[in-house]
Amino acid sequence: MKKNALELEHDTLVRIAREYTDKGYDVRIQPTANELPIELRQFQIDMIARGDSETVIIEVTTSSSLQKQTKLAQLAAQVELLPNHRFELATVSTRVSEGQLNIEQSVICNRCKDAAKLIGQGFIDAALLLTWSAAEGMLRLLAQREGLEVIEKDPPLKVLRTVYASGLLEREEYDLILQIAQVRNEVTHGFVSAKVNANQILSVTHLIQGKLRCP
């Protein structure tokens, strides 16, 4: 029987919890407010893993739950403020249907604005996550409008290549989005990267706003 998104997220949580437990971390799945730092008690967190030298805040999401991205960026920004804490995001690939995603242009445009605000506040990692969410949404929206062979289950980099091959992106634009994608993967897996700075993230938001003609 095909598993739904919630079941896939749960299975992923259990797998990650086992990995951290094997490394000696004290793991709590769906911790209560009392098990969280005071600064994070406003959030519903999927998992917290406490080690000797760090505490990891872990969230699991599916590629179809785009509306969750803004809350994830807010959480990541708050985690950045806590000493010896880091944020980890695990994305579960799932297929809701063989059709297209219902993507709203206004949501994508608002994410670009929110990312710029996060950069102004110094939350670079959180801005990166939100910007990538907007970039993926833009790519899928452009593909839909052009009638390209793209469906929800296709991974983001495949969508990027398809959109580029159709002539909707210049080479420089393709390279910029690809670089953001690569560093986003490093950040979500807990690696510290200096490859992308605030100006590069803003360049992606400006690219998105230009392609979609955001107000």
NORZI-V431120 format. One record per pair of residues at least 4 apart in sequence whose ideal C-beta (glycine too) atoms are under 7 Angstrom apart, sorted by the first residue. I is the first residue (numbers start at 1). J is the second residue. D is the distance in Angstrom with one decimal. If there is no record, write none. Layout:
[[I & J & D] [I & J & D]]
This chain:
[[3 & 7 & 4.0] [3 & 8 & 5.2] [5 & 9 & 6.3] [5 & 62 & 4.6] [5 & 64 & 6.5] [5 & 94 & 5.2] [6 & 10 & 6.4] [7 & 11 & 6.4] [8 & 12 & 6.4] [8 & 62 & 6.7] [8 & 92 & 4.8] [8 & 94 & 5.4] [9 & 13 & 6.4] [9 & 60 & 4.8] [9 & 62 & 6.4] [9 & 92 & 5.8] [10 & 14 & 6.5] [11 & 15 & 6.5] [12 & 16 & 6.3] [12 & 60 & 4.9] [12 & 90 & 5.7] [12 & 92 & 5.2] [13 & 17 & 6.1] [13 & 29 & 5.7] [13 & 46 & 5.8] [13 & 47 & 5.9] [13 & 60 & 5.4] [14 & 18 & 6.5] [15 & 19 & 6.6] [16 & 20 & 6.5] [16 & 47 & 6.8] [16 & 58 & 6.1] [16 & 90 & 6.2] [17 & 21 & 6.1] [17 & 27 & 4.8] [17 & 29 & 5.7] [17 & 47 & 6.2] [18 & 22 & 6.3] [19 & 23 & 6.8] [20 & 25 & 4.1] [20 & 27 & 5.1] [20 & 49 & 4.2] [21 & 25 & 6.3] [21 & 27 & 5.2] [24 & 51 & 6.6] [25 & 49 & 4.1] [25 & 50 & 6.1] [25 & 51 & 4.6] [26 & 50 & 4.5] [27 & 47 & 6.6] [27 & 49 & 4.8] [28 & 35 & 5.4] [28 & 47 & 6.7] [28 & 48 & 5.1] [29 & 47 & 5.1] [30 & 46 & 6.4] [31 & 35 & 3.8] [31 & 36 & 5.7] [31 & 45 & 6.1] [31 & 48 & 5.0] [33 & 41 & 4.4] [35 & 48 & 6.7] [36 & 40 & 4.6] [36 & 41 & 5.2] [36 & 45 & 6.4] [36 & 48 & 6.6] [37 & 82 & 6.1] [39 & 78 & 5.9] [39 & 81 & 6.9] [39 & 82 & 6.2] [40 & 45 & 6.5] [40 & 57 & 6.9] [40 & 78 & 6.2] [43 & 75 & 5.2] [45 & 57 & 6.0] [45 & 59 & 6.9] [46 & 58 & 5.9] [46 & 59 & 5.0] [46 & 60 & 5.3] [47 & 58 & 4.2] [48 & 55 & 6.6] [48 & 57 & 5.9] [49 & 56 & 4.5] [49 & 58 & 6.5] [50 & 55 & 4.9] [53 & 84 & 6.7] [54 & 84 & 5.1] [54 & 85 & 7.0] [54 & 86 & 6.3] [55 & 84 & 6.3] [55 & 85 & 4.9] [56 & 86 & 5.7] [56 & 88 & 5.5] [56 & 190 & 6.9] [57 & 79 & 5.0] [57 & 85 & 6.5] [57 & 87 & 5.2] [58 & 88 & 4.7] [58 & 90 & 6.8] [59 & 72 & 5.9] [59 & 75 & 6.8] [59 & 89 & 5.4] [60 & 90 & 4.7] [60 & 92 & 6.3] [61 & 65 & 5.1] [61 & 68 & 5.4] [61 & 72 & 6.8] [61 & 89 & 6.9] [61 & 91 & 6.0] [62 & 92 & 4.9] [62 & 94 & 4.8] [63 & 91 & 6.1] [63 & 93 & 5.8] [63 & 94 & 6.6] [64 & 94 & 6.3] [64 & 96 & 5.1] [64 & 101 & 6.8] [64 & 152 & 6.5] [66 & 133 & 6.5] [66 & 137 & 6.4] [68 & 72 & 5.9] [69 & 73 & 6.4] [69 & 111 & 6.9] [69 & 130 & 6.2] [69 & 133 & 3.9] [70 & 74 & 6.6] [70 & 111 & 6.8] [70 & 114 & 6.3] [70 & 130 & 6.8] [71 & 75 & 6.4] [72 & 76 & 6.2] [72 & 89 & 6.5] [72 & 129 & 6.3] [73 & 77 & 6.4] [73 & 118 & 6.5] [73 & 126 & 4.5] [73 & 129 & 5.3] [73 & 130 & 4.1] [74 & 78 & 6.6] [75 & 79 & 6.3] [75 & 87 & 6.8] [76 & 80 & 6.6] [76 & 87 & 4.4] [76 & 125 & 5.8] [76 & 126 & 4.1] [76 & 129 & 5.8] [77 & 118 & 6.0] [77 & 123 & 3.8] [77 & 126 & 3.8] [79 & 85 & 5.2] [79 & 86 & 6.7] [79 & 87 & 4.2] [80 & 123 & 5.8] [80 & 125 & 6.1] [80 & 126 & 6.7] [86 & 190 & 5.5] [88 & 188 & 6.5] [88 & 189 & 6.7] [88 & 190 & 5.0] [89 & 129 & 6.8] [89 & 188 & 4.1] [93 & 155 & 6.9] [95 & 152 & 6.1] [95 & 153 & 4.0] [96 & 152 & 5.8] [97 & 152 & 6.8] [98 & 151 & 5.9] [99 & 151 & 6.8] [100 & 144 & 5.4] [100 & 151 & 6.5] [100 & 152 & 6.6] [101 & 140 & 5.8] [101 & 152 & 5.0] [103 & 137 & 5.3] [103 & 140 & 5.6] [103 & 141 & 4.8] [105 & 109 & 6.2] [105 & 141 & 6.3] [105 & 212 & 5.4] [106 & 110 & 6.2] [107 & 111 & 6.6] [108 & 134 & 5.0] [108 & 137 & 4.3] [108 & 138 & 5.7] [108 & 141 & 6.8] [108 & 208 & 6.6] [108 & 212 & 6.3] [109 & 113 & 6.9] [109 & 209 & 6.5] [109 & 212 & 6.2] [109 & 214 & 3.6] [110 & 114 & 6.2] [111 & 115 & 6.2] [111 & 130 & 5.4] [111 & 133 & 5.9] [111 & 134 & 3.9] [112 & 116 & 6.7] [112 & 134 & 5.2] [112 & 205 & 4.1] [112 & 208 & 5.4] [112 & 209 & 5.4] [112 & 214 & 6.6] [113 & 117 & 6.7] [114 & 118 & 6.5] [114 & 130 & 5.8] [115 & 119 & 6.6] [115 & 127 & 4.5] [115 & 130 & 4.5] [115 & 131 & 4.5] [115 & 134 & 6.8] [115 & 201 & 6.6] [115 & 205 & 5.4] [116 & 120 & 6.6] [116 & 202 & 6.5] [116 & 205 & 6.0] [117 & 121 & 6.5] [118 & 123 & 4.3] [118 & 126 & 5.0] [118 & 127 & 4.0] [118 & 130 & 6.6] [119 & 124 & 6.5] [119 & 127 & 4.7] [119 & 198 & 4.8] [119 & 201 & 6.3] [119 & 202 & 6.5] [123 & 127 & 5.9] [124 & 128 & 6.3] [124 & 198 & 5.8] [125 & 129 & 6.7] [125 & 187 & 5.3] [126 & 130 & 6.5] [127 & 131 & 5.9] [127 & 201 & 5.4] [128 & 132 & 6.4] [128 & 183 & 6.8] [128 & 184 & 5.8] [128 & 187 & 5.9] [128 & 196 & 6.5] [128 & 201 & 5.7] [129 & 133 & 6.7] [129 & 184 & 6.6] [129 & 187 & 6.9] [130 & 134 & 6.6] [131 & 135 & 6.2] [131 & 180 & 6.6] [131 & 201 & 5.2] [131 & 204 & 5.3] [131 & 205 & 5.7] [132 & 136 & 6.3] [132 & 180 & 5.9] [132 & 181 & 6.5] [132 & 184 & 4.3] [133 & 137 & 6.4] [134 & 138 & 6.3] [134 & 205 & 6.9] [134 & 208 & 5.4] [135 & 139 & 6.5] [135 & 177 & 5.5] [135 & 180 & 6.4] [135 & 204 & 5.8] [135 & 208 & 6.1] [136 & 140 & 6.5] [136 & 156 & 4.9] [137 & 141 & 6.1] [138 & 142 & 6.2] [138 & 208 & 4.8] [138 & 211 & 5.9] [138 & 212 & 6.1] [139 & 143 & 6.4] [139 & 156 & 7.0] [139 & 159 & 4.8] [139 & 160 & 5.7] [139 & 163 & 5.2] [140 & 144 & 6.4] [140 & 150 & 6.5] [140 & 159 & 5.9] [141 & 145 & 6.5] [142 & 146 & 6.3] [142 & 163 & 5.5] [142 & 168 & 5.3] [142 & 211 & 6.7] [143 & 148 & 4.2] [143 & 150 & 4.0] [143 & 159 & 6.1] [143 & 162 & 6.3] [143 & 163 & 5.6] [146 & 166 & 6.0] [146 & 168 & 6.6] [148 & 162 & 5.5] [148 & 166 & 5.9] [150 & 154 & 5.4] [150 & 159 & 5.4] [150 & 162 & 5.7] [154 & 158 & 4.8] [154 & 159 & 5.4] [156 & 160 & 6.2] [156 & 181 & 6.5] [157 & 161 & 6.5] [157 & 181 & 6.3] [158 & 162 & 6.3] [159 & 163 & 6.2] [160 & 164 & 6.2] [160 & 174 & 6.9] [160 & 177 & 6.0] [160 & 178 & 6.6] [161 & 165 & 6.1] [162 & 166 & 6.5] [163 & 168 & 4.9] [163 & 169 & 5.8] [164 & 169 & 4.6] [164 & 174 & 4.4] [169 & 173 & 4.4] [169 & 174 & 4.8] [171 & 175 & 6.3] [172 & 176 & 6.4] [173 & 177 & 6.5] [173 & 207 & 5.8] [174 & 178 & 6.1] [175 & 179 & 6.3] [176 & 180 & 6.6] [176 & 203 & 6.1] [176 & 204 & 6.1] [176 & 207 & 6.7] [177 & 181 & 6.3] [177 & 204 & 6.5] [178 & 182 & 6.5] [179 & 183 & 6.5] [179 & 196 & 6.6] [180 & 184 & 6.0] [180 & 196 & 6.3] [180 & 204 & 5.3] [181 & 185 & 6.7] [182 & 186 & 7.0] [183 & 187 & 6.3] [183 & 193 & 5.1] [183 & 195 & 5.1] [183 & 196 & 4.4] [184 & 188 & 6.3] [185 & 189 & 6.4] [186 & 191 & 4.1] [186 & 193 & 4.6] [187 & 191 & 6.9] [187 & 193 & 6.4] [196 & 200 & 4.8] [196 & 201 & 6.3] [198 & 202 & 6.2] [199 & 203 & 6.4] [200 & 204 & 7.0] [201 & 205 & 6.7] [202 & 206 & 6.2] [203 & 207 & 6.4] [204 & 208 & 6.4] [205 & 209 & 6.3] [206 & 210 & 6.2] [207 & 211 & 6.3] [208 & 212 & 6.2] [209 & 214 & 4.1]]
